[in-house]
Amino acid sequence: MKTFVRDRFTWLAYLMLAYYAYGQSILGPIVPFLRDELRLNYTVSAFHLSAFAIGMMLSGLTADRFAHRWGRRIVFWGGGAGLAVGAVLLGLGQNVFVTIASSFIMGFIGSLLLVMIQATLSEHYGIQRAIALTEANIAAAVAATLSPILVGVGVSIGIGWQASLYICVLVWGILALLFGRVPLPGSRPTADVSTTSESSSQESLPRVFWAYWIVVFLSVAIEWCMIFWAADFMEKVGGLSKEASASALSIFFLAVVIGRAAGSVLARKVDSGTLLLIATVIVLVGFPVFWLSRTPVFIIVGLFICGLGTANLFPLTLSTAAGIAPSSLANTASARISLGSGTAILIVPQVLGSAADQIGIQNAYGIILVFAGLAAAMTYYANRMAKRRVEVVRNQASLL
């Protein structure tokens, strides 16, 4: 494999994905403060995450059309601006309608940026996309760990939790100033939208893409259920205090960073489909340790192993699915993957929480083991479909 080279666009994509990940992950840390200030119950508080997820789903349905009409550059930078605007409105909001609407803006307009990052990186690096996407998600994982820290710092020094949201404007402005002139791959809009639509209708995403799309859904569901409910699990089952449980969750994020760093190295030598299957097996090994243990030490060990496996589920599935899609449908493929992610975030953590109310958090967490098993099985099936597809293409090429 040729040497992997990072140019100015690469660093722009990495930094912008980190910026998006920070905006996405900050909802969790600020919700307790919103709940106290606006006197919200848990159900209404959860609507903020639901609004973000619905916006993300809508972005997944429309981003490719926006890119065809206005070009990737406008959608890319406009999505980043929308995330910043939504964050400011969320910080300034004095009633729940404004704050929920702000979360929707962050999810919808902000996720347009996510779709463009995924599509442009995949197109820019071709067969090396797994390396680029994994490295980009390392930056995203690091940024996600900063959000609870900056919320706490803002409160402790007296400038308020809202300051952690206003940082989004500063970061977007700096990145626009430093990288605003960097060209994006395939950034020009399509001159004739009707022609584009006709062409797109004649070409569709292959069946194997949708097999990997299911893996995306399952992977994101696993990751966000761990992020949302692991602290509560460690408190209720492991006997840790709330403070210790929240702090212990950082072990999961640390494992994600380590796992993605290792994944970016391995992606240079091993194909994405194989690495993806290995990642699902790691989750299947680590989760029972986390789920069935009764002592904090073993629970945290299991949490760390889960983080190592979960780390590469999404970036590797994204890379593999993007490689399956025709180059002319790069925007569409990225948009549909974003749709799958948003759907998983909207539905599955809420289902697990509702189940926990009925049967307890430990029993409810069994959903993760089922999802991990399904992800491993579907990955194996999708990998076989992909290999058969490659063989068919080679046979057709030899006949020509």
C-alpha positions as CSV (number, residue, x, y, z in Angstrom):
1,M,0.0,0.0,0.0
2,K,1.3,3.5,-0.8
3,T,2.3,5.9,1.9
4,F,-0.6,7.6,3.6
5,V,-0.2,11.4,3.2
6,R,-2.1,14.0,5.2
7,D,-2.7,17.3,3.5
8,R,-4.4,20.5,4.6
9,F,-7.8,19.1,3.7
10,T,-7.1,16.1,5.8
11,W,-6.4,18.2,8.9
12,L,-9.5,20.3,8.2
13,A,-11.7,17.2,8.0
14,Y,-10.1,15.8,11.2
15,L,-10.6,19.1,13.1
16,M,-14.1,19.6,11.9
17,L,-15.1,16.1,12.9
18,A,-13.7,16.8,16.3
19,Y,-15.7,20.0,16.4
20,Y,-18.9,18.1,15.5
21,A,-18.2,15.3,18.0
22,Y,-17.8,18.0,20.8
23,G,-21.1,19.6,19.9
24,Q,-22.9,16.2,19.7
25,S,-21.5,14.9,23.0
26,I,-22.1,18.0,25.0
27,L,-25.8,17.4,25.3
28,G,-25.3,14.8,28.0
29,P,-23.2,16.9,30.4
30,I,-25.4,20.0,30.1
31,V,-28.8,18.2,30.5
32,P,-28.6,18.1,34.3
33,F,-28.1,21.9,34.4
34,L,-31.0,22.4,32.0
35,R,-33.2,20.2,34.1
36,D,-32.4,22.2,37.2
37,E,-32.8,25.6,35.6
38,L,-35.9,24.9,33.6
39,R,-37.4,22.5,36.2
40,L,-37.7,19.6,33.8
41,N,-38.5,16.0,34.5
42,Y,-36.4,13.2,33.0
43,T,-38.8,12.5,30.1
44,V,-38.8,16.1,28.9
45,S,-35.0,16.4,29.4
46,A,-34.6,13.3,27.1
47,F,-36.4,15.2,24.4
48,H,-33.2,17.2,23.8
49,L,-31.4,14.1,22.7
50,S,-34.4,12.9,20.7
51,A,-34.5,16.3,18.9
52,F,-30.9,16.0,18.0
53,A,-31.3,12.5,16.7
54,I,-34.4,13.4,14.6
55,G,-32.4,16.3,13.1
56,M,-29.6,13.9,12.4
57,M,-32.0,11.5,10.6
58,L,-33.4,14.3,8.6
59,S,-29.9,15.4,7.6
60,G,-29.3,11.8,6.4
61,L,-32.3,12.0,4.1
62,T,-31.5,15.4,2.6
63,A,-27.7,16.1,2.7
64,D,-26.9,14.5,-0.6
65,R,-29.6,16.6,-2.3
66,F,-28.3,19.8,-0.7
67,A,-24.8,18.9,-1.9
68,H,-26.0,18.3,-5.5
69,R,-27.8,21.6,-5.5
70,W,-25.3,23.9,-3.7
71,G,-22.1,22.0,-3.7
72,R,-20.1,20.4,-0.9
73,R,-18.4,23.6,0.2
74,I,-21.5,25.5,1.1
75,V,-23.1,22.4,2.9
76,F,-19.8,21.7,4.7
77,W,-19.2,25.2,6.1
78,G,-22.9,25.9,6.5
79,G,-23.4,22.7,8.5
80,G,-20.5,23.9,10.8
81,A,-22.1,27.3,11.2
82,G,-25.5,25.7,12.0
83,L,-24.0,23.7,14.8
84,A,-22.5,26.8,16.3
85,V,-25.8,28.8,16.0
86,G,-27.7,26.0,17.6
87,A,-25.2,25.8,20.4
88,V,-25.6,29.5,21.1
89,L,-29.4,29.3,21.1
90,L,-29.2,26.4,23.4
91,G,-27.1,28.3,25.9
92,L,-29.3,31.4,25.7
93,G,-32.6,29.5,25.8
94,Q,-34.9,30.4,28.7
95,N,-37.7,27.9,28.0
96,V,-37.8,24.3,27.0
97,F,-39.3,24.9,23.5
98,V,-36.2,27.0,22.6
99,T,-33.7,24.5,24.0
100,I,-35.3,21.6,22.3
101,A,-35.5,23.5,19.0
102,S,-31.9,24.4,19.4
103,S,-31.0,20.8,19.8
104,F,-32.8,20.0,16.6
105,I,-30.9,22.7,14.8
106,M,-27.6,21.2,16.0
107,G,-28.7,17.8,14.9
108,F,-30.1,18.7,11.5
109,I,-27.8,21.5,10.2
110,G,-24.8,20.4,12.2
111,S,-25.0,16.8,10.8
112,L,-24.8,18.1,7.3
113,L,-21.2,18.8,8.2
114,L,-20.8,15.2,9.4
115,V,-22.1,13.8,6.1
116,M,-19.8,16.0,4.0
117,I,-16.8,15.0,6.1
118,Q,-17.5,11.3,5.7
119,A,-18.1,11.7,1.9
120,T,-15.1,13.9,1.2
121,L,-12.6,11.9,3.2
122,S,-13.8,8.6,1.6
123,E,-13.5,10.1,-1.9
124,H,-10.2,11.8,-1.1
125,Y,-8.4,8.7,0.1
126,G,-10.1,5.9,-1.9
127,I,-8.7,2.5,-0.8
128,Q,-7.0,4.2,2.1
129,R,-10.3,5.6,3.5
130,A,-10.2,3.2,6.5
131,I,-7.0,4.9,7.7
132,A,-8.4,8.4,7.3
133,L,-11.8,7.7,8.8
134,T,-10.3,5.9,11.8
135,E,-7.8,8.7,12.4
136,A,-10.6,11.3,12.1
137,N,-12.7,9.4,14.7
138,I,-9.7,9.4,17.1
139,A,-9.9,13.2,17.0
140,A,-13.7,12.9,17.5
141,A,-13.2,10.7,20.5
142,V,-10.7,13.0,22.1
143,A,-13.0,16.0,21.5
144,A,-16.0,14.1,23.0
145,T,-14.0,13.6,26.3
146,L,-13.5,17.3,26.5
147,S,-17.2,18.3,26.7
148,P,-17.9,17.1,30.3
149,I,-14.5,18.6,31.4
150,L,-15.2,22.0,30.0
151,V,-18.8,22.0,31.4
152,G,-17.4,21.3,34.8
153,V,-14.6,23.9,34.5
154,G,-17.1,26.6,33.4
155,V,-19.3,25.9,36.4
156,S,-16.4,25.8,38.8
157,I,-14.8,29.1,37.8
158,G,-18.1,30.9,37.7
159,I,-18.7,31.5,34.0
160,G,-21.5,28.9,33.8
161,W,-22.1,25.8,31.9
162,Q,-23.3,27.9,28.9
163,A,-19.6,28.8,28.1
164,S,-19.0,25.3,27.0
165,L,-21.6,25.9,24.2
166,Y,-20.3,29.3,23.2
167,I,-16.9,27.7,22.5
168,C,-18.4,26.2,19.4
169,V,-18.6,29.7,17.8
170,L,-15.0,30.4,18.6
171,V,-13.8,27.0,17.2
172,W,-15.8,27.3,14.0
173,G,-14.5,30.9,13.5
174,I,-10.9,29.9,13.9
175,L,-11.2,26.9,11.6
176,A,-13.0,29.0,9.0
177,L,-10.2,31.6,9.2
178,L,-7.4,29.0,8.9
179,F,-8.9,26.6,6.4
180,G,-11.7,28.5,4.7
181,R,-9.8,28.5,1.3
182,V,-8.9,24.8,1.3
183,P,-10.7,23.1,-1.6
184,L,-12.9,20.1,-0.9
185,P,-13.0,17.0,-3.1
186,G,-15.9,17.3,-5.6
187,S,-17.0,20.6,-4.1
188,R,-18.7,22.1,-7.2
189,P,-22.5,22.0,-7.3
190,T,-24.3,20.1,-10.0
191,A,-25.4,22.5,-12.8
192,D,-28.6,20.7,-13.6
193,V,-30.4,19.1,-10.6
194,S,-32.9,17.3,-12.8
195,T,-30.1,15.7,-14.7
196,T,-28.5,14.6,-11.4
197,S,-31.7,13.2,-10.2
198,E,-32.2,11.2,-13.4
199,S,-28.7,9.9,-13.2
200,S,-29.1,9.0,-9.5
201,S,-32.3,7.1,-10.2
202,Q,-30.5,4.9,-12.7
203,E,-27.9,4.0,-10.1
204,S,-28.6,2.7,-6.6
205,L,-26.7,1.6,-3.6
206,P,-26.0,-2.2,-3.7
207,R,-27.6,-4.7,-1.4
208,V,-24.3,-5.3,0.4
209,F,-24.2,-1.6,1.3
210,W,-27.5,-2.0,3.2
211,A,-26.1,-5.1,5.0
212,Y,-23.3,-2.9,6.3
213,W,-25.9,-0.2,7.0
214,I,-27.5,-2.6,9.5
215,V,-24.1,-3.1,11.1
216,V,-23.9,0.8,11.4
217,F,-27.3,0.8,13.2
218,L,-26.3,-1.9,15.6
219,S,-22.8,-0.5,16.2
220,V,-24.1,3.0,17.0
221,A,-26.8,1.6,19.2
222,I,-24.2,-0.4,21.3
223,E,-21.9,2.7,21.6
224,W,-24.6,5.1,22.7
225,C,-26.2,2.7,25.1
226,M,-22.8,2.3,26.8
227,I,-22.3,6.1,26.9
228,F,-25.8,6.9,28.2
229,W,-26.4,4.1,30.7
230,A,-23.0,2.7,31.8
231,A,-22.6,5.2,34.7
232,D,-26.1,4.3,36.0
233,F,-25.3,0.6,35.6
234,M,-22.1,0.9,37.6
235,E,-23.9,2.8,40.4
236,K,-26.9,0.4,40.6
237,V,-25.1,-2.9,40.0
238,G,-21.4,-2.2,40.9
239,G,-22.2,-0.2,44.0
240,L,-20.1,2.8,43.0
241,S,-21.2,6.3,44.0
242,K,-22.6,8.7,41.4
243,E,-19.4,10.6,41.3
244,A,-17.2,7.5,40.9
245,S,-19.5,6.1,38.3
246,A,-19.4,9.3,36.2
247,S,-15.6,9.4,36.5
248,A,-15.2,5.7,35.7
249,L,-17.0,6.3,32.4
250,S,-13.9,8.1,31.3
251,I,-12.3,4.7,31.1
252,F,-14.6,3.8,28.2
253,F,-13.7,7.0,26.3
254,L,-10.0,6.3,27.0
255,A,-10.4,2.8,25.6
256,V,-12.1,4.3,22.5
257,V,-9.2,6.6,21.8
258,I,-6.7,3.7,22.3
259,G,-8.8,1.4,20.2
260,R,-9.1,3.8,17.3
261,A,-5.4,4.6,17.4
262,A,-4.6,0.9,17.2
263,G,-7.3,0.5,14.5
264,S,-5.7,3.2,12.3
265,V,-2.4,1.3,12.4
266,L,-4.0,-2.1,11.7
267,A,-6.0,-0.6,8.8
268,R,-2.8,-0.1,6.9
269,K,-2.2,-3.9,6.9
270,V,-5.6,-5.6,7.3
271,D,-8.8,-5.1,5.3
272,S,-11.7,-3.2,6.9
273,G,-14.1,-6.1,6.8
274,T,-11.8,-8.4,8.8
275,L,-11.0,-5.7,11.3
276,L,-14.7,-5.0,11.8
277,L,-15.4,-8.6,12.6
278,I,-12.5,-8.6,15.1
279,A,-14.0,-5.5,16.7
280,T,-17.4,-7.2,17.2
281,V,-15.7,-10.2,18.8
282,I,-13.9,-8.0,21.2
283,V,-17.2,-6.5,22.3
284,L,-18.6,-10.0,22.7
285,V,-15.7,-10.9,25.0
286,G,-15.7,-7.7,27.0
287,F,-19.4,-7.1,27.5
288,P,-20.1,-10.2,29.6
289,V,-17.3,-9.2,31.9
290,F,-18.9,-5.8,32.4
291,W,-22.4,-7.1,32.5
292,L,-22.1,-10.1,34.8
293,S,-19.5,-8.9,37.3
294,R,-20.4,-7.7,40.7
295,T,-17.1,-6.1,41.8
296,P,-16.1,-2.6,40.5
297,V,-12.7,-3.7,39.4
298,F,-14.0,-6.4,37.0
299,I,-16.8,-4.1,35.8
300,I,-14.3,-1.4,34.9
301,V,-12.1,-4.0,33.1
302,G,-15.1,-5.1,31.1
303,L,-16.0,-1.5,30.4
304,F,-12.4,-0.9,29.1
305,I,-12.5,-4.0,26.8
306,C,-16.0,-2.9,25.5
307,G,-14.5,0.5,24.7
308,L,-11.6,-1.1,22.7
309,G,-14.1,-3.1,20.6
310,T,-16.7,-0.4,20.2
311,A,-14.0,2.1,19.2
312,N,-13.7,0.8,15.7
313,L,-17.2,-0.4,15.0
314,F,-18.5,2.8,13.4
315,P,-15.4,4.1,11.6
316,L,-14.6,0.6,10.1
317,T,-18.3,0.0,9.0
318,L,-18.4,3.5,7.5
319,S,-15.2,2.8,5.6
320,T,-16.3,-0.6,4.3
321,A,-19.8,0.7,3.3
322,A,-18.3,3.7,1.6
323,G,-16.0,1.5,-0.4
324,I,-19.0,-0.6,-1.6
325,A,-20.9,2.4,-2.8
326,P,-20.3,3.8,-6.4
327,S,-18.2,6.9,-6.4
328,S,-21.1,8.9,-7.9
329,L,-23.2,8.1,-4.9
330,A,-20.6,9.1,-2.2
331,N,-22.8,11.8,-0.8
332,T,-25.9,9.6,-0.8
333,A,-24.0,6.7,1.0
334,S,-22.7,9.1,3.6
335,A,-26.1,10.6,4.1
336,R,-27.8,7.2,4.5
337,I,-25.2,6.1,7.1
338,S,-25.9,9.3,9.0
339,L,-29.6,8.4,8.9
340,G,-28.8,5.0,10.4
341,S,-26.8,6.6,13.1
342,G,-29.5,9.0,14.0
343,T,-32.1,6.3,14.0
344,A,-30.1,4.2,16.4
345,I,-29.4,7.2,18.8
346,L,-33.1,8.1,18.8
347,I,-34.5,4.6,19.4
348,V,-32.3,2.2,21.2
349,P,-31.0,4.1,24.3
350,Q,-34.6,5.1,25.0
351,V,-35.8,1.5,24.6
352,L,-33.1,0.3,27.0
353,G,-34.1,3.0,29.6
354,S,-37.7,2.1,29.4
355,A,-36.8,-1.6,29.8
356,A,-34.7,-0.7,32.8
357,D,-37.8,0.9,34.5
358,Q,-39.6,-2.4,34.1
359,I,-37.0,-5.1,34.7
360,G,-34.0,-3.3,36.1
361,I,-30.9,-1.9,34.5
362,Q,-28.9,-5.1,34.7
363,N,-31.5,-7.2,32.9
364,A,-32.2,-4.4,30.4
365,Y,-28.5,-4.3,29.5
366,G,-28.8,-7.8,28.0
367,I,-30.0,-5.9,24.9
368,I,-26.4,-5.0,24.3
369,L,-25.3,-8.6,24.2
370,V,-28.0,-9.4,21.7
371,F,-27.0,-6.4,19.5
372,A,-23.3,-7.4,19.7
373,G,-24.2,-10.9,18.5
374,L,-26.3,-9.6,15.7
375,A,-23.6,-7.2,14.7
376,A,-21.0,-10.0,14.5
377,A,-23.4,-12.2,12.5
378,M,-24.4,-9.4,10.1
379,T,-20.7,-8.4,9.7
380,Y,-19.8,-12.0,8.7
381,Y,-22.7,-12.1,6.3
382,A,-21.9,-8.7,4.8
383,N,-18.2,-9.6,4.4
384,R,-19.2,-12.7,2.4
385,M,-21.6,-10.7,0.2
386,A,-18.8,-8.2,-0.4
387,K,-16.3,-10.9,-1.4
388,R,-18.8,-12.5,-3.8
389,R,-19.5,-9.0,-5.3
390,V,-15.8,-8.5,-5.9
391,E,-15.5,-11.9,-7.6
392,V,-18.5,-11.2,-9.9
393,V,-16.9,-7.8,-10.9
394,R,-13.6,-9.6,-11.6
395,N,-15.2,-12.3,-13.7
396,Q,-17.1,-9.6,-15.7
397,A,-13.9,-7.7,-16.3
398,S,-12.1,-10.9,-17.5
399,L,-14.9,-11.5,-20.0
400,L,-14.3,-8.1,-21.5
